[in-house]
Amino acid sequence: MRITFCCTDTKPEPWLAGLRLALPQAAVTLWQPGAPLADHAVVWAPPQQFFDEQTQLQGIFNIGAGVDALLKLHLPPGAQVVRLDDAGMSVQMAEFVCHALIRHFRELDGYDADTAQGKWSYRKPRLRADYPVGIMGLGVLGQRVARAVAGFGFPVNGWSQSPKHIAGINSFSGTDQLHAFLQASRVLVCLLPLTPDTQDILNAQTLGQLMPGGYLINVARGGHLVDGDLLALLDSGHLAGAALDVFRTEPLPPEHPFWHHPKITVTPHTSARTLRDESIAQIAAKMLAMQGGEAVAGVVSLQKGY
């Protein structure tokens, strides 16, 4: 088995060493232009030249949760794109979302501002029943986040393209139920894959349907959000704030208004980072299964984009 590694902005040595340890029978190499053909590839943001040359790939294993950028490239015919099922990302995502949610719900930013001025302040406790949380996207990450949020006593709504039945979650599905889902939610968490159908889905029309004083947490992709529409809804007072971890251009340009808006919290795409050891173990197991003719979990539908 021949494996090639092509991951932009990723230190290759630890990955190569880990793959060689997990798959001692395989030849694992760092891709360079003109390299020999491989059976499988481990990738993150590879150039088109990589796929133009690697025409005999059977499996393309993406080390991040999202595959939207990968699917914009011309891939070798017959190659299967395989995403990570979890590899330690879901618990990180649940931590991040719950932190952002509770920070907003408990008004901790306001307390920080007061204590910075030496002010001993008090705010009336809010009721969780008044802050139903809507989770857009109920895949592996979305379901883990939904369960974590429910564990803190918040009502949880979930929306997905196809129907999902999850204990304790009020589930909505399809475009026909999107309106009802949004109107039933005050805090909106976006965990959708980025596809042509979900591009710009966080816009004036959808965000405007949230309950008054709504709050947005976007940990999916920057392409989901229409930046100007969010700013207008914040400035009008319909939305109370937003926690944004992903952006259309990354790093976020210094001149972007998100940096300095008083109702927006910016973090540098850090809600769920790839954990190398867990990812290598999962990728190695899937490669061996694929080599043995077995079905593997996480194969991406090129038509659906996830």
Secondary structure in CASP SS format (residue, H / E / C, confidence):
PFRMAT SS
TARGET T0000
AUTHOR 0000-0000-0000
METHOD secondary structure of the structure
MODEL  1
M C 1.00
R E 1.00
I E 1.00
T E 1.00
F E 1.00
C E 1.00
C E 1.00
T C 1.00
D C 1.00
T C 1.00
K C 1.00
P H 1.00
E H 1.00
P H 1.00
W H 1.00
L H 1.00
A H 1.00
G H 1.00
L H 1.00
R H 1.00
L H 1.00
A H 1.00
L C 1.00
P C 1.00
Q C 1.00
A C 1.00
A E 1.00
V E 1.00
T E 1.00
L E 1.00
W C 1.00
Q C 1.00
P C 1.00
G C 1.00
A C 1.00
P C 1.00
L C 1.00
A C 1.00
D C 1.00
H E 1.00
A E 1.00
V E 1.00
V E 1.00
W E 1.00
A C 1.00
P C 1.00
P C 1.00
Q H 1.00
Q H 1.00
F H 1.00
F H 1.00
D H 1.00
E H 1.00
Q C 1.00
T C 1.00
Q C 1.00
L C 1.00
Q C 1.00
G E 1.00
I E 1.00
F E 1.00
N E 1.00
I C 1.00
G C 1.00
A C 1.00
G C 1.00
V C 1.00
D C 1.00
A C 1.00
L H 1.00
L H 1.00
K H 1.00
L C 1.00
H C 1.00
L C 1.00
P C 1.00
P C 1.00
G C 1.00
A C 1.00
Q E 1.00
V E 1.00
V E 1.00
R C 1.00
L C 1.00
D C 1.00
D C 1.00
A C 1.00
G C 1.00
M H 1.00
S H 1.00
V H 1.00
Q H 1.00
M H 1.00
A H 1.00
E H 1.00
F H 1.00
V H 1.00
C H 1.00
H H 1.00
A H 1.00
L H 1.00
I H 1.00
R H 1.00
H H 1.00
F H 1.00
R C 1.00
E C 1.00
L H 1.00
D H 1.00
G H 1.00
Y H 1.00
D H 1.00
A H 1.00
D H 1.00
T H 1.00
A H 1.00
Q C 1.00
G C 1.00
K C 1.00
W C 1.00
S C 1.00
Y C 1.00
R C 1.00
K C 1.00
P C 1.00
R C 1.00
L C 1.00
R H 1.00
A H 1.00
D H 1.00
Y C 1.00
P C 1.00
V E 1.00
G E 1.00
I E 1.00
M E 1.00
G C 1.00
L C 1.00
G C 1.00
V H 1.00
L H 1.00
G H 1.00
Q H 1.00
R H 1.00
V H 1.00
A H 1.00
R H 1.00
A H 1.00
V H 1.00
A H 1.00
G H 1.00
F C 1.00
G C 1.00
F C 1.00
P C 1.00
V E 1.00
N E 1.00
G E 1.00
W E 1.00
S E 1.00
Q C 1.00
S C 1.00
P C 1.00
K C 1.00
H C 1.00
I C 1.00
A C 1.00
G C 1.00
I C 1.00
N E 1.00
S E 1.00
F E 1.00
S E 1.00
G C 1.00
T H 1.00
D H 1.00
Q H 1.00
L H 1.00
H H 1.00
A H 1.00
F H 1.00
L H 1.00
Q H 1.00
A C 1.00
S C 1.00
R C 1.00
V E 1.00
L E 1.00
V E 1.00
C E 1.00
L C 1.00
L C 1.00
P C 1.00
L C 1.00
T C 1.00
P C 1.00
D C 1.00
T C 1.00
Q C 1.00
D C 1.00
I C 1.00
L E 1.00
N C 1.00
A H 1.00
Q H 1.00
T H 1.00
L H 1.00
G C 1.00
Q C 1.00
L C 1.00
M C 1.00
P C 1.00
G C 1.00
G E 1.00
Y E 1.00
L E 1.00
I E 1.00
N E 1.00
V C 1.00
A C 1.00
R C 1.00
G H 1.00
G H 1.00
H H 1.00
L E 1.00
V C 1.00
D H 1.00
G H 1.00
D H 1.00
L H 1.00
L H 1.00
A H 1.00
L H 1.00
L H 1.00
D H 1.00
S H 1.00
G C 1.00
H C 1.00
L E 1.00
A E 1.00
G E 1.00
A E 1.00
A E 1.00
L E 1.00
D C 1.00
V C 1.00
F C 1.00
R C 1.00
T C 1.00
E C 1.00
P C 1.00
L C 1.00
P C 1.00
P C 1.00
E C 1.00
H C 1.00
P H 1.00
F H 1.00
W H 1.00
H C 1.00
H C 1.00
P C 1.00
K C 1.00
I E 1.00
T E 1.00
V E 1.00
T C 1.00
P C 1.00
H C 1.00
T C 1.00
S C 1.00
A C 1.00
R C 1.00
T C 1.00
L C 1.00
R H 1.00
D H 1.00
E H 1.00
S H 1.00
I H 1.00
A H 1.00
Q H 1.00
I H 1.00
A H 1.00
A H 1.00
K H 1.00
M H 1.00
L H 1.00
A H 1.00
M H 1.00
Q H 1.00
G C 1.00
G C 1.00
E C 1.00
A C 1.00
V C 1.00
A C 1.00
G C 1.00
V E 1.00
V C 1.00
S C 1.00
L C 1.00
Q C 1.00
K C 1.00
G C 1.00
Y C 1.00
END
